[in-house]
Amino acid sequence: MTGQNDKWEFYQDSRDEWRWRRTASNGQIVGASTQGYVNKSDCIANARRNGYNG
């Protein structure tokens, strides 16, 4: 189960595309972007559609 203490990370992959991942408090990755984004804002918008509130 995911919770409010999950950590969201935005990073650039080896192709310089933006991706996100969501990590639970136990260190397990509980969500991640399925594609890379040229613009960080597009990546954040996708994360918001998947529960990101930041």
N, CA, C and O of each residue as an XYZ file, in Angstrom:
216
protein
N       0.841     -1.190      0.000
C       0.000      0.000      0.000
C       0.882      1.248      0.000
O       1.865      1.321      0.738
N       0.535      2.203     -0.811
C       1.304      3.445     -0.878
C       0.764      4.439      0.132
O      -0.402      4.378      0.521
N       1.615      5.345      0.548
C       1.191      6.280      1.579
C       1.721      7.676      1.393
O       2.405      7.984      0.417
N       1.387      8.519      2.359
C       1.772      9.916      2.308
C       3.273     10.108      2.509
O       3.812     11.156      2.154
N       3.946      9.122      3.069
C       5.383      9.245      3.308
C       6.216      8.748      2.138
O       7.439      8.654      2.249
N       5.578      8.431      1.024
C       6.316      7.991     -0.148
C       7.208      9.120     -0.656
O       6.865     10.298     -0.555
N       8.346      8.738     -1.197
C       9.299      9.702     -1.752
C       9.161      9.699     -3.273
O       9.166      8.639     -3.899
N       9.042     10.866     -3.854
C       8.970     11.022     -5.307
C      10.304     11.563     -5.786
O      10.836     12.517     -5.217
N      10.835     10.962     -6.820
C      12.119     11.382     -7.371
C      11.958     11.657     -8.866
O      11.357     10.867     -9.594
N      12.496     12.773     -9.304
C      12.521     13.131    -10.722
C      13.982     13.158    -11.149
O      14.815     13.784    -10.494
N      14.285     12.482    -12.239
C      15.678     12.354    -12.659
C      15.764     12.234    -14.178
O      14.770     11.956    -14.849
N      16.963     12.446    -14.703
C      17.198     12.276    -16.130
C      17.906     10.944    -16.356
O      18.879     10.615    -15.678
N      17.396     10.190    -17.320
C      17.975      8.884    -17.613
C      19.198      9.026    -18.539
O      19.651     10.137    -18.815
N      19.711      7.905    -19.002
C      20.921      7.923    -19.823
C      20.707      8.603    -21.180
O      21.674      8.975    -21.844
N      19.453      8.767    -21.591
C      19.136      9.455    -22.848
C      18.748     10.914    -22.605
O      18.239     11.582    -23.505
N      18.991     11.408    -21.381
C      18.659     12.777    -20.969
C      17.158     13.048    -21.015
O      16.739     14.189    -21.215
N      16.353     12.016    -20.833
C      14.904     12.179    -20.736
C      14.498     12.135    -19.268
O      15.091     11.413    -18.466
N      13.477     12.922    -18.931
C      13.008     13.006    -17.556
C      12.107     11.827    -17.221
O      11.256     11.437    -18.021
N      12.297     11.266    -16.041
C      11.482     10.167    -15.520
C      11.200     10.416    -14.042
O      11.871     11.220    -13.396
N      10.207      9.720    -13.525
C       9.901      9.806    -12.105
C       9.801      8.394    -11.534
O       9.535      7.430    -12.252
N      10.023      8.301    -10.220
C       9.773      7.048     -9.513
C       9.274      7.380     -8.114
O       9.640      8.396     -7.523
N       8.435      6.500     -7.609
C       7.830      6.658     -6.286
C       8.311      5.511     -5.409
O       8.161      4.340     -5.758
N       8.892      5.863     -4.265
C       9.466      4.872     -3.369
C       8.737      4.913     -2.025
O       8.563      5.980     -1.437
N       8.316      3.745     -1.548
C       7.640      3.639     -0.249
C       8.660      3.802      0.879
O       9.867      3.748      0.644
N       8.173      3.999      2.088
C       9.055      4.216      3.235
C       9.949      3.008      3.520
O      10.973      3.149      4.188
N       9.581      1.829      3.026
C      10.419      0.640      3.227
C      11.479      0.490      2.134
O      12.228     -0.487      2.126
N      11.544      1.460      1.209
C      12.543      1.450      0.160
C      12.109      0.778     -1.131
O      12.848      0.792     -2.115
N      10.926      0.192     -1.141
C      10.433     -0.487     -2.336
C       9.866      0.517     -3.333
O       9.104      1.408     -2.960
N      10.240      0.370     -4.600
C       9.686      1.228     -5.656
C       8.262      0.766     -5.918
O       8.027     -0.395     -6.254
N       7.317      1.681     -5.763
C       5.901      1.343     -5.906
C       5.280      1.986     -7.139
O       4.104      1.760     -7.426
N       6.050      2.781     -7.869
C       5.567      3.388     -9.102
C       6.714      4.019     -9.852
O       7.706      4.445     -9.261
N       6.566      4.074    -11.174
C       7.606      4.679    -12.006
C       7.013      5.054    -13.350
O       6.041      4.449    -13.803
N       7.605      6.056    -13.984
C       7.145      6.444    -15.317
C       7.465      5.320    -16.298
O       8.488      4.647    -16.176
N       6.584      5.129    -17.259
C       6.796      4.086    -18.255
C       7.479      4.624    -19.497
O       7.819      3.864    -20.404
N       7.679      5.926    -19.540
C       8.368      6.539    -20.675
C       9.154      7.741    -20.197
O       8.917      8.257    -19.104
N      10.093      8.184    -21.022
C      10.864      9.373    -20.712
C      10.230     10.594    -21.349
O       9.497     10.484    -22.332
N      10.516     11.761    -20.784
C       9.950     13.022    -21.260
C      11.072     14.007    -21.546
O      12.033     14.102    -20.782
N      10.950     14.737    -22.646
C      11.939     15.751    -23.004
C      11.872     16.902    -22.009
O      12.907     17.431    -21.603
N      10.660     17.293    -21.613
C      10.462     18.408    -20.683
C      10.128     17.903    -19.292
O       9.283     17.023    -19.126
N      10.795     18.465    -18.295
C      10.532     18.067    -16.912
C       9.073     18.342    -16.536
O       8.470     17.571    -15.789
N       8.508     19.430    -17.047
C       7.120     19.770    -16.722
C       6.154     18.690    -17.198
O       5.157     18.421    -16.528
N       6.432     18.069    -18.340
C       5.590     16.974    -18.824
C       5.717     15.757    -17.919
O       4.738     15.052    -17.675
N       6.910     15.517    -17.431
C       7.151     14.408    -16.514
C       6.378     14.623    -15.207
O       5.752     13.697    -14.692
N       6.426     15.837    -14.679
C       5.706     16.151    -13.447
C       4.203     16.025    -13.655
O       3.492     15.542    -12.774
N       3.716     16.455    -14.815
C       2.288     16.329    -15.115
C       1.874     14.863    -15.126
O       0.800     14.521    -14.630
N       2.706     13.997    -15.682
C       2.405     12.574    -15.684
C       2.408     12.015    -14.264
O       1.553     11.200    -13.916
N       3.366     12.449    -13.443
C       3.418     12.000    -12.048
C       2.159     12.440    -11.298
O       1.642     11.684    -10.474
N       1.665     13.632    -11.564
C       0.441     14.115    -10.917
C      -0.753     13.236    -11.279
O      -1.625     12.996    -10.444
N      -0.794     12.761    -12.510
C      -1.874     11.863    -12.921
C      -1.767     10.514    -12.209
O      -2.711      9.723    -12.204
N      -0.607     10.268    -11.611
C      -0.380      9.009    -10.915
C      -0.235      9.192     -9.400
O       0.293      8.317     -8.714
N      -0.709     10.339     -8.880
C      -0.769     10.509     -7.442
C       0.176     11.514     -6.816
O       0.102     11.746     -5.609
N       1.061     12.119     -7.593
C       2.001     13.107     -7.045
C       1.243     14.384     -6.690
O       0.457     14.891     -7.490
N       1.487     14.899     -5.483
C       0.788     16.095     -5.016
C       1.692     17.294     -4.839
O       1.234     18.342     -4.384
N       2.945     17.176     -5.181
C       3.910     18.245     -4.959
C       3.788     19.391     -5.911
O       4.550     20.353     -5.821
